[in-house]
Amino acid sequence: MFLVTGGAGFIGSHLVEALLVRGKRVRVLDNFFSGDHGRIARWAADIELIEGDLRDTSAVARAVAGVDVILHHAAVPSVQRSVRDPQTTNEVNVTGTLNLLLAARDAGVKRLVFASSSSVYGDTPTLPKIETMPTDPLSPYAVSKLAGERYCMVFSSIYGLPAIALRYFNVFGPRQDPHSDYAAVIPRFITSMLRGASPMIYGDGLQSRDFTYVANVVAANLLAAEAAPHISGTFNVAGGERITLLDLVAQLNTLLGSTITPLHEAARAGDVKHSQAAISSIHATLGFAPVVPFAEGLKLTVESFR
């Protein structure tokens, strides 16, 4: 039995789909704060859904009962929201993760995979980011993800709960909500440009990201879920490519057959200038390699939004 926390979210719903395709039993825990019933409606008859919150220890205990593997993706997922409201981010992402780890330990769960973030590295100039470099979180969200990672590793070493933390780099793909407070740059740009409007860039547009198509994140989760019991640790999950926001606009113009120029506003607090991952560690340990390159993933995403 698999538990996907945040299973009605963008990444979570892709994990639910992939697990069901592989014939796995799936339970979802989601409070639908940022999740959407529509993302998982097609599998409603095939999954067990618990509508509950990570801060509710009784709901968490029900969710982990009888579970072998947890894919933990429930979170308040926004840097900017965390800047406005650090307390809620901490309560959900840190205390909620601790609640889940305690319940998992007590229920005898065999493996927990934690969705972390490249934001834990901060804005250090060293590229690509490797897992052994110092962390320097710049936002409450990034702090919360680093705390979650550390809790996972402590529970692995002290309580024998095998745990893998996956540091995602700018995940994108179908089912990503372009209208929410947490909307990532690619769905926002696509929806703007589909209606002929200029996308908004905060800063000069030369900031770069290792945009990671969601199928690659799914592949990493499945490998982590199947890892040998002695394997715990923290790994980057990314495409390994570096794309500037101006490059992104240019590629979208090519896909859309348009010539739209972006608008610019001042850079935002807590945003990182450059981000690119080294993925040699997860390749060596879990056998991960990107299954969909950026250009193909962008084309698939545009088609889904059309």
N, C-alpha and C positions, 0 to 999 in steps of 0.2 A: 504494500500500500504506500502510495506517495501522497504527501501533503504539500500543496503549493499555497503558501501564504501570499496574499495579493494576486490570487489566480484570475481575478477579473480585470487585472491591469493589462497594460500593453505587453510587457515581456511575459507576465504570468500566463496570459491566455495562450500565447504561443507555446509555452511549456506544457500547458494542459493538453493542447492539441497533439503535440509530439508524443506525449506519454500515452494518450489514448490510441494513437496510430500504432504504437508498439504493444498494445494489449495490456497496459498497466491499469491497475485500479487507482483512481485519483479522487482525493478529497481536496476541496478548496476552502480556505478561510479568508474572508474578505469583509470589510465593513462598508464597502462601496463609497468611501470618502472620495477617492479618485478612481476607483474601479467602476466598471460599467457592466450591467447585466447583459447588454447586447453583445459584448465580446464573447461570452460563453453560452449564449442562449442555445446555440445549435447543438451543444453537448449536455444540455440540462438533464436529459434522461440517463446520461452515461457517467455522471460525476455525483459525488456527495458534496453538497454545499452547506457550509456553516457560515451564516452571516454573523460575524462577531469581530471584536476589536482586540488587538494585541495587548491592550492595557487591561483587559478583562481576563483575569487568571482562570476563571471557570471556563470561559469560552476556549481559551488556549488549551486547557487540559482536555476538553472534549475533542478538540481538533487533533491532538497528537496521539490519542488513544489508539493503539493497534497499528501505528504507522511505522514503517521501516525507514523511509527516507523523507527528509524535509527539504524542499527547495524554498528558501525564505526570501520572498520578494516584496512582502508588505512593508510599506514605509511612507513617510511624507517625503516626496521625491524631488523637491525643488530647492535649489540654492537660494533663489530670491525670496521664496516664502520663509525659509529658515532665517534669513536676515531680518524679516519683519516680525517673525514669531518663533524665536529660538526655543521657547519652552515646549510648545507642542511638538516640534521636531525632535527634541530630546526625549519627551515622554513616549512617543511612538517608536522612534528608531533605536533608542538606547534601552530604556526601561522595557519596552515591548519585546525587544530582542532578548533581553535577560529573562523575561517571563517565559519566552519560548524555549530558551536553552534549559531552564530549570525543569520545565514540563517534559522536554525531550529526554533529559537525563533520567528523570523519574519514571518515564514510560519505556525506557530501554530502546530508544530510537537508535538505529545502526549507523546513520550518516546524516549530517546536516550540511547543506550548501547555502552559503550566505551571499546575497547580492550586495557587493560593495561598489566602490566608485573610484575612478581615476582622480577625483577631486581631492583625495587624501594626500596626493603628492604636492598640492599647492602650485605655486608659480616658479618653482626652481628652474633655472635655465637649462639644466642637463637634459638632453634628449638622446635616445629614447628613454622613457622611464623604466627602470628595472626595480623589481620587488624589494631588493636589498637597500635601495637608497633611502635617505631620511625622508620622513613624511613631514608635511608642513601645511596642514589644512587651513584654508582661508575663510571658511564660512561655518556657521553652526551645522549645516547639513554635512559638510566634509568631516567635521569633528565627530558627528554622530555615527558616520560610517566607519571611521577609524576605531571608535569605541566598540562598535559591533564586531569588527574584525578581532579586536584584542579579546573581547569576551569569548568569542568562538574558540580562539587558540587556547585560552585558559581552561575552558571546559574540556577541550581535547586533552590537555596535559594533566589536569588534575582529576577529572572525572571519567576519562576514557571515552568521551563522545567524539568519534571521528568527525572533523569539521574542515571544510574547505571554503575559503573566502575568495570570491571572484571579483576582481576590480574591473568593472565595465568602463569602456571608453566610448562615450557618445553614441549610444545605441539608437538605431532608427529602423523604421520599417512600417508595413501595413498595421492598421489598428491603433496607431499612435494619435492621440487626440491633439489637434492643432489649436484648439480653442480654450484649453484649460490653463490655469495659472502655471502649470508645470510644463507647458508645451516646449518641446525642444526645437532647435533651430530649423531642422530639415522639414518637418511637417508645417511649420509656420511659413517658411519660404515657399514651399510647394503650393499651399492654399492661396497665398497672396498672388503668386505669379500665374496660377491657373485663372484667376479672375482679372489678370492684366495689371495688377497693382505692384508697386515697388516694394520689395521686402526691406525690413528695417534691420540695419546692422548697428550694433552698439560698439563703437570704436571705428578703427580705420579699415576693417575687413581683412587685414593681413594676419589676424589671429588664426591659428591653425588647430585642427582637431583630427584625431584618429577615429573617424566615423566608422561605426561597426554595425553591419547589417544584422538584424535580429536573429537570423538563422544561425549565425556564428555563436551567438550567446546561447542559443538552445543546444547546439552541439557541445559547447563547453560544459553546460549543466549536466547533460547526459553522461559525459565522460567522468565528471566529478562524482555523480551519483553512483557510478559503477566502480569507482576507485577501490583499491585494496584497503582493508581496514586500517593498516598502519600508516596510510597516507593522510596527512593533514597539512595545511599550509595556505598561503595566500598567493594568488596568481593573477596576472593581467589577462584580460580577454579583450582582444581588439583585432582589427584588420591589419595593423602594422603599417598603414599608409598615413601620410600627413596631407590634409587638404585645407587650404585657407577658405574663409567665407567668400572671398571674391572668386576663387576657383569654383566653389559650390554654385554660386549664382551663374557663372559661365556655363557649367555643365547642365544646369537646369534649363537655361535658355536654349541650349542645343537640343535637349530632349523635348522641350515644348515648342520649338520653332519660333521663339520670341527673342526680343532684343531689349529686355527690361533692365534698367539700371537701378541699383539699390539706393535707399536713403540711409543717412548716417546720423546717429546720435552719440552722445558721450558714452564712453565705456562705463560699465556698471560695477559697483562694489562687489567684491567676492569672485568676480569672473577671472579665469585663468587665461593668460595670453597664448601659450602654446602647449600642445599635448600630443604625445605620440608614445606608443607602447613598444617595449620589447616583449615578444611572446615566445622566446626560446625556452623559458622555464616551464610553462604549461605544456609546450610541445614535448619537452624531454620527459616530464613526469606523467602526463595524462595522454599524450599522443595527439594533442589538439593542433589543428591547422585550420585557417579560415576556409569555409566551404563556399562562401559567396563573396567575391571581391566588391569593392566599393561601387564601381561604375555599374555593375550588374544589379546590385542591391538598390541603387538609386533609381534605375530604370523600373524595377519591379515596384518600388514604392510609389513612383509617379503614376504608374498604371493603376495601382490600387486606389489612389486618391482621385483619379479621373472617374 
